[in-house]
Amino acid sequence: PLKAVQMLWVNLIMDPFASLALATEPPSEALLLRKPYGRNKPLISRTMMKNILGHAVYQLTIIFTLLF
């Protein structure tokens, strides 16, 4: 487990990147006018899942290439 100071450093390093990712792209008018998703809709869409899995495979390929 991490000590309190180590957790603060991790928080200090990781939070600005997430904030910048959310704050740098302005919302479009179409995004503001669309209706909310329903209760039964999944949080991760099929396209998002493909992107997540594709990125994971890409990162694993690079890591294993550098490792071996």
Backbone as numpy.savetxt, mean C-alpha at the origin, in Angstrom:
# Nx Ny Nz CAx CAy CAz Cx Cy Cz
11.08 -8.80 20.10 10.26 -7.60 20.10 11.12 -6.34 20.10
10.55 -5.30 19.58 11.26 -4.03 19.52 11.10 -3.26 20.82
12.12 -2.49 21.13 12.03 -1.61 22.29 11.26 -0.35 21.89
10.89 0.44 22.88 10.06 1.62 22.62 10.76 2.60 21.68
12.03 2.83 21.87 12.76 3.78 21.03 12.85 3.26 19.59
13.06 1.95 19.44 13.11 1.37 18.10 11.76 1.49 17.40
10.69 1.29 18.14 9.35 1.44 17.54 9.09 2.87 17.12
9.56 3.82 17.90 9.40 5.22 17.52 10.17 5.54 16.25
11.37 5.00 16.11 12.15 5.23 14.90 11.47 4.61 13.68
10.95 3.40 13.83 10.25 2.75 12.72 9.04 3.59 12.33
8.31 4.06 13.30 7.14 4.89 13.05 7.54 6.19 12.37
8.62 6.79 12.80 9.09 8.05 12.23 9.53 7.86 10.78
10.11 6.72 10.46 10.60 6.47 9.11 9.46 6.06 8.18
8.53 5.25 8.65 7.51 4.69 7.77 6.30 5.60 7.53
5.90 6.38 8.49 4.69 7.20 8.36 4.75 8.27 7.28
5.86 9.00 7.11 5.85 10.06 6.09 5.59 9.54 4.68
6.07 8.34 4.35 5.88 7.82 3.00 4.41 7.51 2.74
3.73 6.93 3.71 2.31 6.65 3.54 1.51 7.94 3.44
1.87 8.92 4.22 1.17 10.21 4.17 1.39 10.89 2.83
2.60 10.83 2.32 2.87 11.44 1.02 2.11 10.73 -0.09
2.02 9.42 -0.02 1.30 8.67 -1.05 -0.17 9.06 -1.07
-0.75 9.29 0.09 -2.16 9.67 0.14 -2.39 11.14 -0.18
-1.43 11.98 0.09 -1.64 13.42 -0.02 -1.23 14.00 -1.37
-0.44 13.29 -2.16 0.09 13.90 -3.38 -0.85 13.82 -4.56
-1.80 12.91 -4.55 -2.71 12.78 -5.69 -4.04 13.46 -5.37
-4.35 14.54 -6.10 -5.61 15.24 -5.81 -6.81 14.41 -6.30
-7.94 14.49 -5.60 -9.12 13.74 -6.03 -9.72 14.36 -7.29
-10.16 13.52 -8.19 -10.82 14.03 -9.40 -12.30 14.26 -9.10
-12.94 15.00 -9.99 -14.36 15.30 -9.81 -15.21 14.02 -9.90
-14.82 13.12 -10.81 -15.57 11.87 -10.95 -15.46 11.01 -9.70
-14.31 11.03 -9.07 -14.12 10.25 -7.85 -14.98 10.80 -6.71
-15.11 12.12 -6.65 -15.91 12.73 -5.60 -17.41 12.52 -5.81
-17.83 12.32 -7.04 -19.25 12.19 -7.33 -19.74 10.75 -7.38
-18.84 9.77 -7.37 -19.29 8.37 -7.47 -19.97 7.92 -6.18
-20.85 6.95 -6.31 -21.56 6.43 -5.14 -20.64 5.51 -4.34
-20.88 5.38 -3.05 -20.05 4.48 -2.22 -20.27 3.03 -2.60
-19.29 2.21 -2.27 -19.41 0.77 -2.51 -20.40 0.18 -1.52
-21.03 -0.91 -1.92 -22.00 -1.57 -1.06 -21.33 -2.33 0.08
-22.14 -2.76 1.03 -21.62 -3.49 2.19 -21.03 -4.83 1.83
-21.57 -5.46 0.84 -21.15 -6.81 0.50 -20.02 -6.84 -0.53
-19.58 -5.70 -0.98 -18.48 -5.65 -1.95 -17.17 -5.93 -1.23
-16.25 -6.64 -1.89 -14.96 -6.92 -1.25 -14.08 -5.67 -1.18
-13.22 -5.60 -0.15 -12.32 -4.46 -0.01 -11.22 -4.48 -1.07
-10.78 -5.67 -1.43 -9.73 -5.81 -2.44 -10.36 -6.36 -3.70
-10.33 -5.57 -4.76 -10.93 -6.00 -6.02 -10.00 -6.99 -6.73
-10.50 -7.54 -7.81 -9.72 -8.51 -8.58 -8.47 -7.86 -9.16
-8.61 -6.64 -9.66 -7.46 -5.92 -10.23 -6.42 -5.63 -9.15
-6.89 -5.22 -7.98 -5.96 -4.96 -6.88 -5.21 -6.23 -6.48
-5.92 -7.36 -6.44 -5.28 -8.62 -6.08 -4.22 -9.01 -7.11
-4.53 -8.82 -8.38 -3.55 -9.12 -9.43 -2.31 -8.24 -9.26
-2.52 -6.96 -8.99 -1.39 -6.04 -8.81 -0.56 -6.43 -7.58
-1.22 -6.78 -6.49 -0.51 -7.16 -5.27 0.33 -8.42 -5.50
-0.29 -9.43 -6.11 0.43 -10.68 -6.36 1.55 -10.48 -7.38
1.30 -9.69 -8.40 2.34 -9.40 -9.39 3.52 -8.70 -8.78
3.26 -7.74 -7.92 4.33 -7.00 -7.26 5.09 -7.90 -6.30
4.40 -8.79 -5.61 5.06 -9.72 -4.69 5.99 -10.65 -5.46
5.53 -11.17 -6.60 6.38 -12.05 -7.41 7.59 -11.28 -7.93
7.37 -10.05 -8.36 8.47 -9.21 -8.84 9.51 -8.98 -7.74
9.06 -8.62 -6.54 9.99 -8.38 -5.43 10.72 -9.65 -5.03
10.02 -10.79 -4.99 10.68 -12.05 -4.65 11.73 -12.42 -5.70
11.42 -12.18 -6.96 12.38 -12.47 -8.03 13.65 -11.63 -7.85
13.48 -10.35 -7.59 14.65 -9.48 -7.41 15.43 -9.90 -6.17
14.75 -10.19 -5.07 15.44 -10.56 -3.83 16.21 -11.88 -4.01
15.56 -12.86 -4.64 16.26 -14.14 -4.82 17.40 -14.01 -5.83
17.26 -13.13 -6.83 18.35 -12.89 -7.78 19.55 -12.28 -7.06
19.31 -11.33 -6.20 20.40 -10.71 -5.44 20.99 -11.66 -4.41
20.15 -12.51 -3.85 20.62 -13.42 -2.81 21.46 -14.55 -3.38
21.04 -15.11 -4.50 21.75 -16.24 -5.08 22.56 -15.79 -6.26
